């Protein structure tokens, strides 16, 4: 899923952390829901959102990096969390069960996605009606480990997502943009999706 997967662990150490509790609150994550952590990495949000959804809910911890997944599976087993499922995805497809997800979170990783339109198109099929997708990223050009909100809005809209809110976060964390996923039959055909112009990068950030 990442353009620079080998450098991602080091990058994440340099980013201000956005606590799971405000993320869950702003995303309206509730007990009993199924939440997908796309690009779960070390599982920071997995272990903190698991109690939030409770025994009747489920966390789908998704990544494409085998080492992350193996370590995450080990830690989940050791912790005894019965509501966490580790999922191996692909760069263009999170490989989640159709119509299974109430909310998906992508934290400081959207700018690393190699195939954003493919991932978003396939993610929509995994969302329940009205499913929310929350993206936390820095307001910076991709080469500086962020995504300008204008570019993010363009890419999500191109796949049929509707913007719900954009919240500027305290502490230099960036922003949280929440979108409603389109119904699978309302997605544009892949051939009709056109790339967005990254004007911020063209202007030098």
C-alpha positions as CSV (number, residue, x, y, z in Angstrom):
1,X,0.0,0.0,0.0
2,X,2.9,2.4,0.6
3,X,5.2,4.1,-1.8
4,X,8.0,4.2,0.8
5,X,7.1,1.2,3.0
6,X,10.8,0.7,4.1
7,X,10.9,4.2,5.6
8,X,7.4,4.3,7.1
9,X,8.3,3.1,10.7
10,X,10.9,5.8,11.0
11,X,8.6,8.4,9.6
12,X,5.8,7.5,12.1
13,X,8.2,8.1,15.0
14,X,8.7,11.7,13.8
15,X,4.9,12.5,13.5
16,X,2.9,13.9,16.4
17,X,0.5,11.2,17.6
18,X,-3.2,11.7,17.3
19,X,-4.8,10.1,20.3
20,X,-7.4,7.3,19.6
21,X,-10.0,8.8,21.9
22,X,-10.6,12.0,20.0
23,X,-10.4,10.1,16.7
24,X,-13.1,7.7,17.9
25,X,-15.2,10.6,19.1
26,X,-14.9,12.7,15.9
27,X,-15.6,9.5,13.9
28,X,-18.6,8.6,16.1
29,X,-17.2,5.1,16.6
30,X,-19.7,3.2,18.8
31,X,-19.8,-0.1,20.6
32,X,-20.8,-3.0,18.4
33,X,-19.4,-1.4,15.2
34,X,-16.8,-2.9,12.8
35,X,-13.9,-0.6,12.3
36,X,-11.1,-1.1,9.7
37,X,-7.7,0.3,10.5
38,X,-6.2,0.7,7.0
39,X,-2.4,0.5,7.2
40,X,-2.5,-0.6,10.8
41,X,1.3,-0.9,11.1
42,X,2.3,-1.6,14.7
43,X,-1.4,-1.6,15.8
44,X,-1.4,1.7,17.8
45,X,-5.1,2.3,17.0
46,X,-6.0,-1.4,16.9
47,X,-5.3,-1.9,20.6
48,X,-7.0,1.4,21.6
49,X,-10.1,1.1,19.5
50,X,-10.7,-2.6,20.4
51,X,-12.2,-1.7,23.8
52,X,-14.2,1.1,22.2
53,X,-16.2,-1.3,19.9
54,X,-16.4,-4.0,22.6
55,X,-17.1,-7.7,22.4
56,X,-20.0,-7.2,20.0
57,X,-17.8,-5.1,17.6
58,X,-14.8,-5.9,15.5
59,X,-11.5,-4.3,14.5
60,X,-10.1,-5.3,11.1
61,X,-6.4,-4.6,11.3
62,X,-5.3,-4.3,7.7
63,X,-1.8,-3.8,6.2
64,X,0.2,-5.1,3.2
65,X,3.6,-5.5,4.9
66,X,4.2,-9.1,6.0
67,X,6.5,-8.2,8.9
68,X,3.9,-5.8,10.4
69,X,1.2,-8.4,10.0
70,X,3.2,-11.2,11.7
71,X,4.1,-9.0,14.6
72,X,0.5,-7.7,14.9
73,X,-0.9,-11.2,14.9
74,X,1.5,-12.2,17.6
75,X,0.6,-9.3,19.8
76,X,-3.1,-9.7,19.3
77,X,-2.8,-13.3,20.3
78,X,-0.8,-12.5,23.4
79,X,-3.2,-9.8,24.4
80,X,-6.2,-12.2,24.1
81,X,-8.2,-9.7,22.1
82,X,-11.0,-11.7,20.5
83,X,-12.5,-8.9,18.5
84,X,-9.5,-8.2,16.3
85,X,-8.9,-9.8,12.9
86,X,-5.6,-9.2,11.0
87,X,-6.1,-8.8,7.3
88,X,-3.5,-8.8,4.5
89,X,-4.4,-6.4,1.8
90,X,-3.0,-5.3,-1.5
91,X,-1.8,-1.9,-2.8
92,X,-5.1,-1.4,-4.7
93,X,-7.5,-3.4,-2.5
94,X,-7.8,-3.7,1.3
95,X,-9.4,-7.1,0.8
96,X,-12.1,-6.6,3.4
97,X,-15.4,-8.5,3.4
98,X,-18.2,-6.8,1.3
99,X,-20.6,-4.6,3.2
100,X,-18.9,-5.3,6.6
101,X,-17.4,-2.0,7.8
102,X,-19.1,0.8,9.7
103,X,-16.0,3.0,9.8
104,X,-12.5,3.0,8.3
105,X,-9.5,5.0,9.6
106,X,-6.4,5.9,7.6
107,X,-3.9,7.7,9.9
108,X,-0.8,9.4,8.5
109,X,-0.7,7.0,5.6
110,X,-2.9,8.3,2.8
111,X,0.0,10.2,1.2
112,X,1.9,6.9,1.0
113,X,-0.8,5.0,-0.9
114,X,0.6,3.9,-4.3
115,X,-2.8,3.4,-5.9
116,X,-5.3,5.7,-4.1
117,X,-8.1,5.4,-6.7
118,X,-8.0,1.6,-6.7
119,X,-7.9,1.4,-2.9
120,X,-10.8,3.9,-2.5
121,X,-12.8,2.1,-5.2
122,X,-12.4,-1.3,-3.5
123,X,-12.8,0.1,0.0
124,X,-16.2,1.5,-0.9
125,X,-17.4,-2.1,-1.5
126,X,-16.4,-3.1,2.0
127,X,-18.4,-0.3,3.7
128,X,-21.9,-0.6,5.0
129,X,-24.5,2.0,3.8
130,X,-23.5,5.3,5.2
131,X,-20.1,4.0,6.2
132,X,-17.6,6.7,7.4
133,X,-14.0,6.9,6.2
134,X,-11.7,9.1,8.3
135,X,-8.3,10.3,7.0
136,X,-5.8,11.9,9.3
137,X,-2.9,13.6,7.5
138,X,-0.6,16.6,7.5
139,X,-1.5,19.6,5.4
140,X,1.6,19.3,3.3
141,X,2.6,18.1,-0.1
142,X,3.2,14.3,-0.5
143,X,6.9,14.6,-0.6
144,X,6.7,16.2,2.8
145,X,4.6,13.4,4.2
146,X,1.2,15.0,3.8
147,X,-1.8,15.5,1.6
148,X,-3.2,19.0,0.8
149,X,-6.9,19.0,1.7
150,X,-7.8,20.2,-1.8
151,X,-6.1,17.2,-3.4
152,X,-7.7,14.8,-0.9
153,X,-11.1,16.2,-1.6
154,X,-10.6,15.9,-5.3
155,X,-9.4,12.3,-5.1
156,X,-12.2,11.2,-2.8
157,X,-14.8,12.9,-4.9
158,X,-13.5,11.3,-8.0
159,X,-14.5,7.9,-6.6
160,X,-17.8,9.1,-5.3
161,X,-17.1,9.8,-1.7
162,X,-19.0,12.7,0.0
163,X,-17.2,15.0,2.4
164,X,-18.8,15.1,5.8
165,X,-16.4,17.3,7.8
166,X,-12.8,18.5,8.0
167,X,-11.4,19.2,11.5
168,X,-8.0,20.9,12.1
169,X,-6.3,19.1,14.9
170,X,-4.3,20.6,17.7
171,X,-0.6,19.9,18.4
172,X,0.6,20.0,14.8
173,X,-1.0,16.7,13.9
174,X,-2.7,18.0,10.8
175,X,-6.4,17.4,10.0
176,X,-9.1,14.7,10.2
177,X,-11.3,14.6,7.0
178,X,-14.4,12.4,7.2
179,X,-16.1,11.1,4.1
180,X,-19.2,9.0,3.5
181,X,-18.4,6.1,1.2
182,X,-20.6,5.6,-2.0
183,X,-22.8,2.6,-2.4
184,X,-21.0,0.1,-4.6
185,X,-23.4,0.6,-7.4
186,X,-22.9,4.4,-7.2
187,X,-19.2,4.2,-7.8
188,X,-17.9,5.5,-11.2
189,X,-16.5,2.9,-13.5
190,X,-12.7,2.8,-13.1
191,X,-12.2,3.9,-16.7
192,X,-14.0,7.2,-15.9
193,X,-11.8,8.2,-12.9
194,X,-9.4,11.0,-13.8
195,X,-6.3,11.8,-11.8
196,X,-6.4,15.1,-9.8
197,X,-3.9,17.9,-10.3
198,X,-1.6,18.3,-7.3
199,X,-1.4,22.1,-7.5
200,X,0.3,22.5,-4.2
201,X,3.3,20.4,-5.3
202,X,3.3,22.2,-8.7
203,X,3.6,25.5,-6.8
204,X,6.4,24.1,-4.7
205,X,4.4,23.5,-1.5
